Amino acid sequence: MTERELAFMARASCDFVIYFKVGKTPLGVIEVDGGFHDKPEQAARDAVKNQILAKSNLPILRLRTVESDIKARIAGFLAAWARTTTDEALPR
């Protein structure tokens, strides 16, 4: 992690974190982005968060408050995660 990423992590939060109940292992993140996320300062913070999550192999779904069909996008995100998790859990 870079110094910027470490400093960012000390004060950052996520809107929704999907995790295993036992052990609290994070599986993915959902972020809800309003109009403020169009501003350059917030876009830069979003990019740092995206980098940190990518390095941690945590998928992120960014939802803009002005988008439609959010329910279907969330369902697709969860379904993709469930397929990946199920595939990894299958014996080889």
Summary of the structure (lengths in Angstrom):
residues: 92
radius of gyration: 14.7
end to end distance: 33.0
largest distance: 47.3
contacts: 202
relative contact order: 0.16
helix: 53%
strand: 18%
